Amino acid sequence: MKWVVIIVIILVVLIAAVLISAALKRKKDQVARERASELRSDAAATGATTAVQEARAREAQAEADRVRAQADKLEAHAEAERTSYDMTRAQQEDHLREADRIDPDVDVESERARRDEV
């Protein structure tokens, strides 16, 4: 009889442990479901702002591309103006040298030295 009582007590303890374990697992699963639901709600709320942010990013990129293209165009224009200036300046120097060369009143060597100093 003593052994029967011990076996019954052991069975009751084991059944209680299994029931407690099952209850804890159900509670853990419920908490996990609630957390997953919160995360999904947050993701859905973020999804609405994500589309707006993406549109703004595209607009900013388009503006940057437009400004970059305009800057490239202005740089090409500036380069053309520099080239034109260099050519005009060289032509002016050629005319001055030619004028000095053919002018009998100009000492070409002293005039050349004076220009080199400037």
FENSULNOR-V342898 format. One record per residue. N is the residue number from 1. RES is the residue in one small letter. PHI is phi in radians with two decimals (* if undefined). D_LAST is the distance of its C-alpha to the last C-alpha in whole Angstrom. Layout:
# FENSULNOR-V342898
n->N res->RES phi->PHI d_last->D_LAST
n->N res->RES phi->PHI d_last->D_LAST
This chain:
# FENSULNOR-V342898
n->1 res->m phi->* d_last->126
n->2 res->k phi->-1.04 d_last->124
n->3 res->w phi->-1.18 d_last->122
n->4 res->v phi->-1.16 d_last->122
n->5 res->v phi->-1.11 d_last->120
n->6 res->i phi->-1.11 d_last->118
n->7 res->i phi->-1.13 d_last->117
n->8 res->v phi->-1.11 d_last->117
n->9 res->i phi->-1.10 d_last->115
n->10 res->i phi->-1.09 d_last->112
n->11 res->l phi->-1.10 d_last->112
n->12 res->v phi->-1.10 d_last->111
n->13 res->v phi->-1.11 d_last->109
n->14 res->l phi->-1.11 d_last->107
n->15 res->i phi->-1.14 d_last->108
n->16 res->a phi->-1.10 d_last->106
n->17 res->a phi->-1.13 d_last->103
n->18 res->v phi->-1.13 d_last->103
n->19 res->l phi->-1.13 d_last->103
n->20 res->i phi->-1.12 d_last->100
n->21 res->s phi->-1.08 d_last->98
n->22 res->a phi->-1.13 d_last->98
n->23 res->a phi->-1.15 d_last->98
n->24 res->l phi->-1.11 d_last->95
n->25 res->k phi->-1.14 d_last->93
n->26 res->r phi->-1.08 d_last->94
n->27 res->k phi->-1.13 d_last->92
n->28 res->k phi->-1.07 d_last->89
n->29 res->d phi->-1.09 d_last->89
n->30 res->q phi->-1.14 d_last->89
n->31 res->v phi->-1.10 d_last->86
n->32 res->a phi->-1.13 d_last->84
n->33 res->r phi->-1.10 d_last->85
n->34 res->e phi->-1.11 d_last->84
n->35 res->r phi->-1.12 d_last->81
n->36 res->a phi->-1.09 d_last->80
n->37 res->s phi->-1.13 d_last->81
n->38 res->e phi->-1.07 d_last->78
n->39 res->l phi->-1.10 d_last->76
n->40 res->r phi->-1.14 d_last->76
n->41 res->s phi->-1.11 d_last->76
n->42 res->d phi->-1.07 d_last->73
n->43 res->a phi->-1.13 d_last->72
n->44 res->a phi->-1.15 d_last->73
n->45 res->a phi->-1.15 d_last->71
n->46 res->t phi->-1.19 d_last->68
n->47 res->g phi->-1.03 d_last->68
n->48 res->a phi->-1.17 d_last->68
n->49 res->t phi->-1.36 d_last->65
n->50 res->t phi->-1.09 d_last->63
n->51 res->a phi->-1.10 d_last->63
n->52 res->v phi->-1.16 d_last->61
n->53 res->q phi->-1.10 d_last->59
n->54 res->e phi->-1.11 d_last->59
n->55 res->a phi->-1.10 d_last->58
n->56 res->r phi->-1.13 d_last->55
n->57 res->a phi->-1.12 d_last->54
n->58 res->r phi->-1.10 d_last->54
n->59 res->e phi->-1.10 d_last->52
n->60 res->a phi->-1.12 d_last->49
n->61 res->q phi->-1.14 d_last->49
n->62 res->a phi->-1.09 d_last->49
n->63 res->e phi->-1.13 d_last->46
n->64 res->a phi->-1.09 d_last->44
n->65 res->d phi->-1.11 d_last->44
n->66 res->r phi->-1.12 d_last->43
n->67 res->v phi->-1.15 d_last->40
n->68 res->r phi->-1.09 d_last->39
n->69 res->a phi->-1.13 d_last->39
n->70 res->q phi->-1.13 d_last->38
n->71 res->a phi->-1.11 d_last->35
n->72 res->d phi->-1.08 d_last->35
n->73 res->k phi->-1.11 d_last->35
n->74 res->l phi->-1.14 d_last->32
n->75 res->e phi->-1.12 d_last->30
n->76 res->a phi->-1.11 d_last->30
n->77 res->h phi->-1.12 d_last->29
n->78 res->a phi->-1.10 d_last->26
n->79 res->e phi->-1.11 d_last->25
n->80 res->a phi->-1.12 d_last->26
n->81 res->e phi->-1.14 d_last->24
n->82 res->r phi->-1.09 d_last->21
n->83 res->t phi->-1.11 d_last->22
n->84 res->s phi->-1.08 d_last->22
n->85 res->y phi->-1.06 d_last->19
n->86 res->d phi->-1.03 d_last->17
n->87 res->m phi->-1.18 d_last->19
n->88 res->t phi->-1.12 d_last->19
n->89 res->r phi->-1.11 d_last->15
n->90 res->a phi->-1.12 d_last->16
n->91 res->q phi->-1.11 d_last->18
n->92 res->q phi->-1.05 d_last->16
n->93 res->e phi->-1.08 d_last->13
n->94 res->d phi->-1.06 d_last->16
n->95 res->h phi->-1.10 d_last->18
n->96 res->l phi->-1.14 d_last->15
n->97 res->r phi->-1.10 d_last->15
n->98 res->e phi->-1.11 d_last->19
n->99 res->a phi->-1.09 d_last->19
n->100 res->d phi->-1.12 d_last->17
n->101 res->r phi->-1.15 d_last->19
n->102 res->i phi->-1.57 d_last->22
n->103 res->d phi->-1.38 d_last->21
n->104 res->p phi->-1.23 d_last->23
n->105 res->d phi->-1.54 d_last->21
n->106 res->v phi->-1.87 d_last->18
n->107 res->d phi->-1.46 d_last->17
n->108 res->v phi->-1.06 d_last->16
n->109 res->e phi->-1.13 d_last->15
n->110 res->s phi->-1.22 d_last->13
n->111 res->e phi->-1.17 d_last->11
n->112 res->r phi->-1.13 d_last->10
n->113 res->a phi->-1.11 d_last->9
n->114 res->r phi->-1.10 d_last->7
n->115 res->r phi->-1.21 d_last->5
n->116 res->d phi->-1.13 d_last->5
n->117 res->e phi->-1.23 d_last->4
n->118 res->v phi->-1.41 d_last->0
